Amino acid sequence: MDVPRELAPSLIGEGTVSSIRDMVRALETLEGLRYSYTVDGVTISEGSAALVKLMADDSSTMLVNGCLFLNVTSFRYLHFRNDEHEDDWVFELHGDGTMLRLVAEDSVEGRNDERSNAARVIEGGGFGPGSYVRFDDDEDDLPF
């Protein structure tokens, strides 16, 4: 008799993941968000932002000018859940004494450009010094 294969976990509605791949998959569902950053139980910063880049490499997680550049390797694990009272999705990224709490919002205030709403996932080693990215935005008729 064959031994059945081991099944992968199923996390429906709530769960905790520490795999980088699982953290990226959960977080790439975000665009606009409210955030709070806590260090040793003390709230350091809170506000609203847009998830601009989602990474898994050796760069820093930064929140600047309303833009979140989120590196999942800055954290040990992610806990996500649906807040039934608010009907919001809550994502809590936990590090060593830190927690970045993200609450999904439907719209990104002040960001109407389609491209700015989509998170860009960059995995380590994806771009080298000779690499470049070109966006084709159908604006070929412009005089410059």
Salt bridges, closest charged atoms under 4 A:
GLU14 OE2 - HIS79 NE2 3.11
ASP22 OD1 - ARG25 NH1 3.51
ASP88 OD2 - ARG34 NH2 3.52
GLU92 OE1 - HIS94 NE2 3.79
GLU92 OE2 - ARG101 NE 3.66
ASP96 OD2 - ARG76 NH2 2.87
GLU105 OE2 - ARG34 NH1 3.60
ASP137 OD2 - ARG115 NH2 3.38
